[in-house]
């Protein structure tokens, strides 16, 4: 079994750093293109949507079939930092409510993974986005 003390610290810190970075970006940077062609705002929204999906997968983990996934609306480039913060907080709260990080949760692909794996993916994705979007 995985130790669950401070189990969401890495997620909370990664989300806080990324949302703060996005909140501080000027419009020109938010609309600026990344190497993959997306704007920073689009990339940030896609990450927020991933966190929202992860959160729903945690919330609906007891279902026998994958959930009917909800979409996170794109409300403009200036709110992306806030979206990252809110859905990241919701995901961390959902993870904290679990008995341990070995609990199985749903992924958007319809598979089940441990909550610990989900946290690791979220932290890795946040770090990767921060590295590319922070330039």
C-alpha positions as CSV (number, residue, x, y, z in Angstrom):
1,X,0.0,0.0,0.0
2,X,1.2,3.5,-0.8
3,X,1.7,6.0,2.1
4,X,-1.0,8.6,1.8
5,X,0.5,11.3,4.1
6,X,0.7,14.5,2.1
7,X,-0.4,12.5,-0.9
8,X,-1.6,15.5,-2.9
9,X,1.3,17.9,-2.1
10,X,3.0,17.4,-5.4
11,X,-0.2,17.9,-7.3
12,X,-1.2,21.0,-5.3
13,X,2.2,22.6,-5.8
14,X,2.3,21.8,-9.5
15,X,-1.2,23.2,-10.1
16,X,-0.4,26.3,-8.0
17,X,2.8,27.1,-9.9
18,X,1.1,26.6,-13.3
19,X,-2.0,28.6,-12.5
20,X,0.1,31.4,-11.1
21,X,2.2,31.5,-14.2
22,X,-1.0,31.6,-16.4
23,X,-2.6,34.3,-14.3
24,X,0.6,36.5,-14.8
25,X,0.9,36.0,-18.5
26,X,0.0,39.1,-20.7
27,X,-2.5,38.7,-23.5
28,X,0.2,38.6,-26.1
29,X,1.8,35.6,-24.4
30,X,-1.6,33.8,-23.8
31,X,-2.3,34.1,-27.5
32,X,1.2,33.3,-28.5
33,X,1.8,30.0,-30.3
34,X,3.6,27.0,-28.8
35,X,5.8,24.7,-31.0
36,X,2.7,22.4,-31.5
37,X,0.7,25.3,-33.0
38,X,-1.7,25.8,-30.1
39,X,-1.9,29.0,-28.2
40,X,-0.7,29.0,-24.6
41,X,-4.4,29.6,-23.6
42,X,-5.5,26.6,-25.6
43,X,-2.8,24.4,-24.1
44,X,-3.7,25.6,-20.6
45,X,-7.4,25.0,-21.2
46,X,-6.6,21.5,-22.5
47,X,-4.7,20.8,-19.3
48,X,-7.5,22.2,-17.1
49,X,-9.9,19.9,-19.1
50,X,-7.6,16.9,-18.3
51,X,-7.7,17.7,-14.6
52,X,-11.5,18.0,-14.7
53,X,-11.7,14.6,-16.4
54,X,-9.4,13.2,-13.8
55,X,-11.5,14.7,-11.1
56,X,-14.7,13.2,-12.5
57,X,-13.0,9.8,-12.8
58,X,-12.2,10.0,-9.1
59,X,-15.7,11.1,-8.2
60,X,-17.4,8.4,-10.2
61,X,-14.9,5.7,-9.5
62,X,-17.5,3.3,-8.1
63,X,-19.4,3.1,-11.4
64,X,-19.3,-0.2,-13.3
65,X,-18.8,1.7,-16.6
66,X,-16.9,4.8,-17.5
67,X,-18.8,8.0,-16.7
68,X,-20.4,10.2,-19.3
69,X,-17.7,12.8,-19.5
70,X,-18.5,16.4,-18.9
71,X,-16.7,19.1,-21.0
72,X,-15.0,22.1,-19.4
73,X,-16.1,25.2,-21.3
74,X,-13.5,27.5,-22.8
75,X,-14.5,30.9,-21.3
76,X,-11.6,32.9,-22.8
77,X,-7.9,33.2,-22.5
78,X,-7.8,35.3,-19.4
79,X,-9.6,32.7,-17.2
80,X,-7.4,29.7,-18.0
81,X,-5.2,30.2,-14.9
82,X,-8.3,30.3,-12.8
83,X,-9.7,27.2,-14.4
84,X,-6.5,25.3,-13.8
85,X,-6.6,26.4,-10.1
86,X,-10.2,25.4,-9.6
87,X,-10.2,22.0,-11.3
88,X,-6.8,21.2,-9.8
89,X,-8.2,22.0,-6.3
90,X,-11.2,19.8,-7.0
91,X,-9.0,17.0,-8.1
92,X,-6.8,17.2,-5.0
93,X,-9.9,17.3,-2.8
94,X,-11.2,14.1,-4.5
95,X,-7.9,12.3,-4.1
96,X,-7.8,13.3,-0.4
97,X,-11.2,11.7,0.1
98,X,-9.9,8.3,-1.0
99,X,-9.0,5.6,1.5
100,X,-5.6,5.3,-0.2
101,X,-3.8,6.0,-3.5
102,X,-4.2,2.4,-4.6
103,X,-7.9,2.9,-5.2
104,X,-8.9,2.5,-8.9
105,X,-10.3,5.5,-10.7
106,X,-11.5,6.0,-14.3
107,X,-9.5,7.6,-17.1
108,X,-11.0,9.3,-20.1
109,X,-9.9,6.3,-22.2
110,X,-12.3,4.1,-20.2
111,X,-9.5,2.3,-18.3
112,X,-8.9,2.1,-14.6
113,X,-5.7,3.2,-13.0
114,X,-4.7,3.8,-9.4
115,X,-5.2,7.3,-8.0
116,X,-1.5,7.5,-7.4
117,X,-0.9,7.0,-11.1
118,X,-3.4,9.7,-11.9
119,X,-1.6,12.1,-9.6
120,X,1.7,11.3,-11.2
121,X,0.4,11.9,-14.7
122,X,-1.2,15.2,-13.6
123,X,2.1,16.4,-12.0
124,X,4.1,15.3,-15.1
125,X,1.7,17.1,-17.5
126,X,1.7,20.3,-15.4
127,X,5.5,20.4,-15.4
128,X,5.7,19.7,-19.1
129,X,3.2,22.5,-19.9
130,X,5.0,24.9,-17.5
131,X,8.3,24.2,-19.2
132,X,7.0,24.9,-22.7
133,X,4.4,27.6,-22.0
134,X,6.6,29.6,-19.6
135,X,9.1,30.5,-22.3
